[in-house]
Amino acid sequence: DGGITQSPKYLFRKEGQNVTLSCEQNLNHDAMYWYRQDPGQGLRLIYYSQIVNDFQKGDIAEGYSVSREKKESFPLTVTSAQKNPTAFYLCASSFRESYGYTFGSGTRLTVV
Amino acid sequence: DAKTTQPPSMDCAEGRAANLPCNHSTISGNEYVYWYRQIHSQGPQYIIHGLKNNETNEMASLIITEDRKSSTLILPHATLRDTAVYYCIVRPLIQGAQKLVFGQGTRLTINP
């Protein structure tokens, strides 16, 4: 079955450390997205990528970085510059002309 | 900007129809109305979308007013598993990746 996989499901990080969240899809989707969700809030867009080797900043890109070296993969790095990294991170993908997004099950990051 | 307005919460009895309203008074002619839902601590799930005609699928029905300034998502026979946050989103369907902008959504609680 095709789908989108995020790992790990739970992640703990010490302050000052960078951490990378994985997102892999086997749906042959062109576009991929990273969202952040804080408790009781909606989703906010961090970065998105329409094609390999290209990506754009979303609404809250500061303190985050991404790469898109392969169509299937869109890892997100939460850097030490991100002031409040504790959140639920969601990855999604879509066809360029598709109707809907497919979301992963999310990674819950906690800074300790 | 989410461009949509939804009530923050609603309750519905199990087995009854759940009607979730959404206002999108500034919707453009080429923008579709999408509905997603998010069950606690999971990624959002696509439900349905429409342009101006009413739509129905195995999950729900979407009723869009003639002026397209509002819509209603209908879950015809709500079950406890339908308890979730429901997001109404407007988005143009044109070539190229289009990022979804999520608002606060409506927290729907199905009561036994």
Contacts between the chains, C-beta under 8 A, distances in Angstrom:
chain1	res1	chain2	res2	distance
A	30	B	97	7.0
A	31	B	97	3.5
A	33	B	97	8.0
A	33	B	99	6.5
A	33	B	100	7.8
A	35	B	102	7.5
A	41	B	104	7.1
A	42	B	2	7.2
A	42	B	87	7.0
A	42	B	102	4.1
A	42	B	103	5.2
A	42	B	104	5.1
A	42	B	105	6.1
A	43	B	44	7.3
A	43	B	100	7.8
A	43	B	102	4.0
A	44	B	102	7.7
A	45	B	99	5.5
A	45	B	100	7.9
A	45	B	101	7.3
A	48	B	97	6.4
A	48	B	99	5.5
A	49	B	97	7.9
A	50	B	96	6.3
A	50	B	97	4.3
A	58	B	99	6.8
A	88	B	41	7.3
A	90	B	43	5.3
A	90	B	44	7.4
A	92	B	43	7.3
A	92	B	44	7.9
A	92	B	100	7.9
A	94	B	97	6.5
A	96	B	95	6.5
A	96	B	96	5.8
A	96	B	97	5.8
A	97	B	93	7.6
A	97	B	95	5.7
A	97	B	96	7.9
A	99	B	32	7.7
A	99	B	34	7.7
A	99	B	46	7.7
A	99	B	49	5.6
A	99	B	93	6.9
A	100	B	34	7.0
A	100	B	36	7.9
A	100	B	46	3.8
A	100	B	49	6.9
A	101	B	36	7.8
A	101	B	44	7.5
A	101	B	46	6.7
A	101	B	100	6.1
A	102	B	46	7.6
A	103	B	43	3.1
A	103	B	44	5.1
A	103	B	45	7.2
A	104	B	43	5.4
A	105	B	42	6.0
A	105	B	43	5.4
A	106	B	41	7.1
A	106	B	42	6.9
A	106	B	43	5.4
A	108	B	41	7.6
